Each structure stands twice: as C-alpha cells, then as structure tokens.
Amino acid sequence: MIELHQLTKHYGGTLAVDDLSFKVEPGHVTGFLGPNGAGKSTTMRLILGLDAPTSGQALVNGRRYATLSRPMHEVGALLDAGAVHGGRSAYNHLLCLARTNDISATRVAEALEQVGLSGVARKRVGGFSLGMKQRLGIAAALLGDPGVLMFDEPVNGLDPDGVRWIRDLMRSLAAEGRTILLSSHLMSEMALTAERIVIIGRGKLIAESTVAELTARYPSLEDAYMALTADSVQYGAAR
Ligand SMILES: Nc1ncnc2c1ncn2[C@@H]1O[C@H](COP(=O)(O)OP(=O)(O)OP(=O)(O)O)[C@@H](O)[C@H]1O
C-alpha cells in the first residue's frame, strides 16, 4: 500500500506537488495520469525517498522509504530506464543491485527470464534498445520480489508485442495481491490495464476513481481525462 498525506514539493519557485493525498491499494493496477509537468515523476521520486518533500508524507506499507530495513523487498520501481551503466552486462547490472540488497543470484536469473532478457543477459547494456532497457529496468524493480511496484511510463519504446506483455505483467502482478502504480500517457492502453485511476494536474489531485466509473460518465477514458484535465494543461496547444 502507498499512502500520500498532504505531500508537497517546491523546487525553488516551482510547486511540483501541491498538498497531494491519496492511497494506492493492493490487488489492482492504479493508473497515474496527468499532463506533462503535472508532478507524477516527482511524486514517485518522493515515495522512493529520492527527493525530500517540502512538507507532508509519502508512506510505503505505513513507513517512510528511508526507514524501510530491506527496501528492495518492499518496493520496486522503474523510473528512468536510461539511467543504467552502459558498460555492464544486463546480468552484472542486476547482480550488483542484488549483492548490495541481500538478494540471491538465483533471483537475478529469474528476473531476467521474467522480462524476456535471458538470451541477452551477458550483452552490454550500452547496446540495448530503449525497449530492452525498459525490460531491464522492470527486472530491477522485480528483483526483490516486492509487494509494491511503481512504473513511470514503462511502455515507452516498446513494440506492440512489448506493450501487450507489459499490460499482462501489470495485471498479473496486481492479481498476486501487489500494489501497482503505473503512469502512462497512453489512455487506450491505460483503459485496458488499470482498474483504478488517479489524475493529477499542476501537482494537485483532480480525480481518484475507477476506470469503470469514468467510462460510465464519459464516452472513453481519454474523453474523461481530456475533460478533467482541461484546466491543468501547462504545455501544449489550447483546447
Ligand atoms: N529536480 C527538479 N528541479 C526543478 N524543477 C523540477 C525538478 N523535477 C521536476 N521539476 C518540475 O516539477 C514539475 C513536475 O515535474 P514532473 O517531472 O514531476 O512531472 P510529470 O507529471 O512526471 O511530467 P511528464 O508527464 O512530462 O513526465 C515540472 O514543472 C518540472 O519542471
């Protein structure tokens, strides 16, 4: 479970996250939506303790990330798939992570298998395509077999086969009782993958609902998103 309590983050004069409170519960995929610059990545970084909130709290299983004794066993995340050391092999990249987090080498092989990278495990990550790096980032997130998972735009760069694979993976991880927070700008894909939706704009909560409720009120999830975020788009053509 992820809980945000009045989470706020200023970067100088920019209010990136503004008094944000919501819960992400286990057992289903929760889609995290919002226009460019809405604060989704910042929120995820705050949950992972990669940045400190200006005020408020982000809790994973009731605790701040910094106080988790075995963090990779509790929460895994894919934030920026490009942020890997290109000189290492996929296997060695994961092995380094595993060793520093008390995770067995067996799990490394399992995670590579789970994301379909076993065949290129010994190849340098620098030569990987964006889609392969996304898969590697997902393997890293899964390494500690955590109950809470966050994925920031994981379908970026994936081919149609990969997009379907992500959809099935997200749903099966949720069906296992895990808490899944998934950000994406692809509304049609989100409608197929998520059960619950959180929408933010300009750092503030706009809506917390189910896909079923939104698609009952609007012709599609995309229409719901467009209507609900109409006043929150900062970058883009006027609608
Ligand atoms: N390290 C930082 N320093 C200064 N400003 C930042 C920093 N990180 C984010 N911001 C600002 O905070 C706001 C929210 O950015 P964030 O990346 O969280 O949005 P997002 O919803 O993930 O956007 P996108 O959909 O484009 O990825 C933006 O105005 C951004 O410029």
PDBQT file of the ligand as one rigid body, heavy atoms in Angstrom, charges set to zero:
ROOT
HETATM    1  N1  LIG A 301      14.798  18.487  -9.973  1.00  0.00    +0.000 N 
HETATM    2  C1  LIG A 301      13.945  19.457 -10.334  1.00  0.00    +0.000 A 
HETATM    3  N2  LIG A 301      14.297  20.769 -10.245  1.00  0.00    +0.000 NA
HETATM    4  C2  LIG A 301      13.438  21.736 -10.595  1.00  0.00    +0.000 A 
HETATM    5  N3  LIG A 301      12.194  21.515 -11.064  1.00  0.00    +0.000 NA
HETATM    6  C3  LIG A 301      11.796  20.245 -11.179  1.00  0.00    +0.000 A 
HETATM    7  C4  LIG A 301      12.643  19.142 -10.832  1.00  0.00    +0.000 A 
HETATM    8  N4  LIG A 301      11.952  17.981 -11.050  1.00  0.00    +0.000 NA
HETATM    9  C5  LIG A 301      10.749  18.352 -11.525  1.00  0.00    +0.000 A 
HETATM   10  N5  LIG A 301      10.649  19.687 -11.595  1.00  0.00    +0.000 N 
HETATM   11  C6  LIG A 301       9.470  20.457 -12.035  1.00  0.00    +0.000 C 
HETATM   12  O1  LIG A 301       8.353  19.951 -11.330  1.00  0.00    +0.000 OA
HETATM   13  C7  LIG A 301       7.204  19.894 -12.173  1.00  0.00    +0.000 C 
HETATM   14  C8  LIG A 301       6.663  18.477 -12.212  1.00  0.00    +0.000 C 
HETATM   15  O2  LIG A 301       7.546  17.668 -12.982  1.00  0.00    +0.000 OA
HETATM   16  P1  LIG A 301       7.378  16.091 -13.122  1.00  0.00    +0.000 P 
HETATM   17  O3  LIG A 301       8.543  15.603 -13.918  1.00  0.00    +0.000 OA
HETATM   18  O4  LIG A 301       7.158  15.502 -11.793  1.00  0.00    +0.000 OA
HETATM   19  O5  LIG A 301       6.037  15.980 -13.974  1.00  0.00    +0.000 OA
HETATM   20  P2  LIG A 301       5.415  14.711 -14.747  1.00  0.00    +0.000 P 
HETATM   21  O6  LIG A 301       3.968  14.703 -14.412  1.00  0.00    +0.000 OA
HETATM   22  O7  LIG A 301       6.186  13.495 -14.436  1.00  0.00    +0.000 OA
HETATM   23  O8  LIG A 301       5.612  15.152 -16.263  1.00  0.00    +0.000 OA
HETATM   24  P3  LIG A 301       5.788  14.283 -17.623  1.00  0.00    +0.000 P 
HETATM   25  O9  LIG A 301       4.461  13.699 -17.923  1.00  0.00    +0.000 OA
HETATM   26  O10 LIG A 301       6.174  15.345 -18.616  1.00  0.00    +0.000 OA
HETATM   27  O11 LIG A 301       6.871  13.277 -17.377  1.00  0.00    +0.000 OA
HETATM   28  C9  LIG A 301       7.641  20.438 -13.534  1.00  0.00    +0.000 C 
HETATM   29  O12 LIG A 301       7.315  21.817 -13.574  1.00  0.00    +0.000 OA
HETATM   30  C10 LIG A 301       9.138  20.239 -13.522  1.00  0.00    +0.000 C 
HETATM   31  O13 LIG A 301       9.776  21.192 -14.321  1.00  0.00    +0.000 OA
ENDROOT
TORSDOF 0
